[in-house]
Amino acid sequence: MAGIEVKVTCVLQAGNRDVKAVLMREQPKVESERRDRQRFRVNAPVSMLIDGQSVWGVTRDMSNRGLYFYVASVEDLRCGQILDLTVELPPELTLSTGCQIRCAGRIVRIEKTPADLIGVAAEILDYSIMKSATSSK
């Protein structure tokens, strides 16, 4: 397969909590998958705390051991960095009320995307499930 096709239907803007993005990717088939956990395609809002400021993004996929998400250009991200993350899962995904997952994560990979976003792969070190997501409306 040639390259990866990325379609952006909404643009992320740093500091704007209400912006949602849906990115669709065609990925080449991988004969030997290194991951031992199933990943789920989840487009959900995610925030990370960097130097006391929240930076918003959107997840591409998640498992119980890691997640991949997109953010607008952010300086000071580096592999090995520990992040405080909060993922908001909507009721459509939980089949109940929405909830927040609070995670401590370590960045394992950073990629620039053709859509001028930053892709971040993070290992989940610890997490807790909050009762319900806060409404943005």
C-alpha positions in Angstrom: 0.0 0.0 0.0 1.3 3.5 -0.8 1.0 6.1 1.9 -1.4 7.0 4.6 -4.4 9.1 3.7 -5.6 11.5 6.3 -8.9 13.4 6.2 -9.6 16.2 8.7 -13.2 17.2 9.1 -12.6 19.8 11.9 -9.4 21.6 12.9 -8.1 21.5 16.5 -7.3 24.8 18.0 -5.2 25.0 21.1 -7.2 26.3 24.1 -10.6 25.8 22.5 -12.3 23.0 24.4 -15.4 22.8 22.2 -13.5 21.9 19.0 -14.0 18.3 17.9 -11.9 16.6 15.2 -12.4 13.4 13.3 -9.4 12.1 11.5 -9.8 9.0 9.2 -6.7 7.0 8.3 -6.0 4.2 5.9 -3.2 2.2 7.4 -1.2 -0.4 5.7 -1.7 -3.9 6.8 0.9 -5.1 9.2 1.8 -8.7 9.1 3.2 -8.9 12.6 1.5 -6.8 15.1 3.6 -6.1 18.2 0.8 -5.1 20.5 -0.7 -7.8 22.7 -3.8 -5.8 23.6 -6.7 -5.0 21.4 -7.0 -1.3 20.4 -10.3 0.4 19.9 -10.9 3.3 17.5 -12.2 6.0 19.7 -12.6 9.7 18.7 -13.0 11.3 22.1 -11.8 14.6 23.6 -8.5 14.4 25.5 -6.7 17.0 27.5 -3.2 17.0 28.8 -1.7 19.2 31.4 1.6 20.8 30.3 3.3 23.4 32.5 0.0 24.1 34.3 -2.0 24.7 31.0 -4.5 22.4 29.5 -3.9 21.4 25.9 -6.9 19.8 24.1 -6.8 17.1 21.4 -8.7 14.1 20.2 -8.0 10.4 20.5 -7.5 8.1 17.5 -7.4 4.8 19.3 -7.1 3.4 22.8 -6.4 0.2 24.7 -6.1 -0.5 28.4 -2.3 0.0 28.1 -2.0 3.0 25.7 -3.6 5.6 23.5 -2.8 7.6 20.4 -4.1 11.1 20.1 -3.8 14.3 18.0 -3.0 17.8 19.2 -2.3 21.1 17.5 1.3 22.0 17.4 2.7 21.9 21.0 6.2 22.7 21.9 8.0 21.0 24.8 6.7 17.5 24.0 9.4 14.8 24.1 9.6 11.0 24.2 9.8 9.7 27.8 7.8 12.7 29.1 5.2 11.9 31.8 1.7 13.4 31.1 -1.4 14.0 33.1 -4.3 13.1 30.7 -8.1 13.2 30.9 -10.1 11.4 28.2 -13.9 12.2 28.0 -15.9 9.2 26.8 -19.4 10.1 25.6 -22.5 8.0 26.4 -22.5 6.6 22.9 -19.3 4.7 23.7 -20.0 3.7 27.3 -23.6 2.7 26.6 -24.5 4.5 29.8 -23.6 7.9 31.1 -20.4 9.6 29.8 -17.3 9.3 31.9 -13.8 10.6 32.3 -10.7 8.5 32.4 -7.8 10.2 34.2 -4.4 8.8 33.2 -0.8 9.1 33.9 1.0 8.4 30.7 4.5 8.4 29.2 5.1 9.6 25.6 6.6 6.8 23.5 6.3 8.4 20.0 5.6 11.8 18.5 4.8 12.2 14.8 3.9 15.1 12.5 0.8 14.3 10.4 0.0 15.5 6.8 -2.8 17.5 8.4 -0.3 19.7 10.4 -1.3 18.1 13.7 1.0 16.3 16.1 0.3 12.6 16.7 1.2 11.3 20.2 1.5 7.7 21.3 1.5 7.3 25.0 1.8 4.3 27.3 -0.7 4.4 30.2 1.1 4.0 33.5 -2.0 4.4 35.8 -5.6 5.3 35.4 -8.8 5.9 37.2 -12.4 6.1 35.9 -14.3 9.1 37.1 -18.1 8.9 37.6 -19.3 11.2 34.8 -17.9 13.6 32.2 -18.4 17.3 32.7 -20.6 18.8 30.1 -19.1 21.3 27.6 -22.4 22.9 26.9 
